[in-house]
Amino acid sequence: MKTTLFTICIFGLLLTGNAQEPLKIEDFQILNNTAWEGKLTYKDYQSGELSSVDATMQMKIKKDRIITNIQYTYEPNKNNSSSVKLKKGGTYYGNEKLISNALENNQRTFVTYYEGKDNGRKADIYITHIFSKDVLKTIKEVQYKYDDKRFVRNTYEFSKKQ
């Protein structure tokens, strides 16, 4: 009987062990109708060196979507807009699976994951999103398949415009 109860408890922990609070559109309200300035720092594919580019960004919430517009100061042909919808009850940020979500000291940190390609190689991609009312940071990490090391491909760092 003790073994059966122990097995049930362990099985229950395994089933709930990866559970975290799902994302809600309300979590992003502090970003609604905001403007940001900062930079993108990325690891260059050819040289492997870090490069930085100045950038500005605007964010807004429209119904159930988080809309981002980024402008690169010296590379306007790279400007982009994106729209992300929370899916599957907030367990997906667009097509990225939510693997952690926390709010601490008015700063939200959530990590997402997807399988994709980087530099033509299959990879696991991890994106850490950190934001508060004045700071926003996104870190993209890449781990090539069959490799045990992860590296930072790029980082966006922004401060809210006053």
C-alpha positions in Angstrom: 0.0 0.0 0.0 2.8 2.4 0.9 4.5 1.7 -2.4 1.3 2.3 -4.4 0.7 5.6 -2.6 4.3 6.7 -3.1 4.1 5.8 -6.8 0.9 7.8 -7.2 2.4 10.8 -5.4 5.6 10.7 -7.6 3.5 10.3 -10.8 1.4 13.3 -9.7 4.5 15.4 -9.1 5.8 14.5 -12.5 2.6 15.5 -14.2 2.4 18.8 -12.5 6.2 19.5 -12.2 6.3 21.6 -15.3 3.2 23.5 -14.6 3.5 27.3 -14.4 1.1 30.2 -14.5 0.0 30.7 -18.1 0.4 34.1 -19.7 -2.6 36.5 -19.9 -3.0 39.5 -22.2 -3.5 41.5 -19.0 0.2 40.7 -18.1 1.2 42.9 -21.0 -0.9 45.9 -20.3 2.0 47.9 -18.9 3.5 47.8 -22.4 0.4 49.1 -24.2 0.9 52.3 -26.2 4.5 52.6 -25.2 7.7 53.8 -27.0 11.2 52.4 -26.3 14.8 53.1 -27.3 17.7 50.8 -27.1 19.8 48.4 -29.1 20.0 45.0 -30.6 23.2 43.1 -29.9 23.8 40.0 -32.0 26.5 37.4 -32.7 27.5 37.8 -36.3 27.2 34.6 -38.3 30.4 35.0 -40.2 32.8 36.4 -37.7 31.3 35.2 -34.5 31.8 38.7 -33.1 29.2 40.7 -31.2 27.7 43.7 -33.0 25.2 46.3 -31.8 22.6 48.3 -33.7 20.6 51.2 -32.2 16.9 50.7 -32.3 13.5 52.2 -31.3 10.3 50.3 -30.7 6.6 50.8 -30.1 4.3 48.4 -28.6 0.5 48.2 -28.3 -2.1 45.7 -27.3 -5.0 45.2 -29.7 -7.7 42.9 -28.5 -5.8 39.6 -27.9 -2.6 40.5 -29.7 0.7 42.1 -28.7 1.9 44.3 -31.6 5.6 45.3 -31.9 7.2 47.7 -34.4 11.0 47.9 -34.4 13.1 50.5 -36.3 16.8 50.2 -36.7 18.4 53.6 -36.7 21.1 52.9 -39.3 19.5 50.0 -41.1 15.9 51.0 -41.9 15.6 48.2 -44.5 15.6 45.8 -41.5 12.7 47.4 -39.7 9.9 45.0 -38.8 6.5 44.6 -37.3 5.2 41.6 -35.5 2.0 40.5 -33.9 1.8 37.8 -31.3 -1.3 36.1 -29.9 -1.4 34.1 -26.8 -2.5 30.5 -27.6 -3.7 27.4 -25.9 -4.9 29.1 -22.8 -1.7 31.2 -22.5 0.7 28.2 -22.6 2.0 29.4 -26.0 3.3 32.8 -26.9 2.6 32.7 -30.6 4.1 29.4 -31.7 6.6 29.3 -28.8 5.9 27.0 -25.9 5.9 28.7 -22.5 8.3 26.9 -20.2 8.4 29.4 -17.3 6.6 32.5 -16.1 7.2 34.6 -13.0 6.4 38.1 -11.7 8.8 39.3 -9.1 9.2 42.9 -7.9 6.9 44.2 -10.7 9.1 42.6 -13.3 7.8 39.8 -15.5 10.1 37.1 -16.8 9.0 34.4 -19.0 10.8 31.9 -21.1 9.6 30.3 -24.4 10.9 27.5 -26.5 10.6 26.3 -30.1 12.5 24.0 -32.5 13.9 25.8 -35.5 17.0 26.4 -37.5 19.9 28.7 -36.8 22.7 29.3 -39.4 21.2 26.4 -41.4 21.4 23.9 -38.5 18.5 22.4 -36.5 18.4 24.0 -33.1 16.4 24.4 -29.9 15.6 28.1 -29.5 15.0 29.6 -26.0 13.8 33.2 -25.7 13.8 34.9 -22.3 11.5 37.9 -22.1 11.9 40.4 -19.2 9.9 43.5 -18.8 8.7 46.1 -16.3 7.1 49.5 -16.8 10.5 51.0 -17.7 12.8 48.2 -19.0 12.3 45.6 -21.7 14.9 42.9 -22.6 14.6 39.8 -24.9 17.4 37.3 -25.0 17.5 34.6 -27.7 19.6 31.5 -27.0 20.4 28.8 -29.4 21.3 25.2 -28.7 22.2 23.2 -31.8 20.8 19.6 -32.0 23.3 17.1 -30.6 25.2 19.8 -28.9 25.1 20.3 -25.1 26.0 24.1 -25.1 23.7 27.0 -25.5 24.8 30.4 -26.7 23.3 33.8 -26.9 22.4 34.7 -30.6 20.9 38.1 -29.8 19.7 40.5 -27.1 17.3 43.4 -27.4 17.6 45.9 -24.6 15.2 48.8 -24.3 14.4 51.6 -21.9 11.0 53.3 -22.0 11.0 56.7 -23.7 9.9 59.5 -21.4 
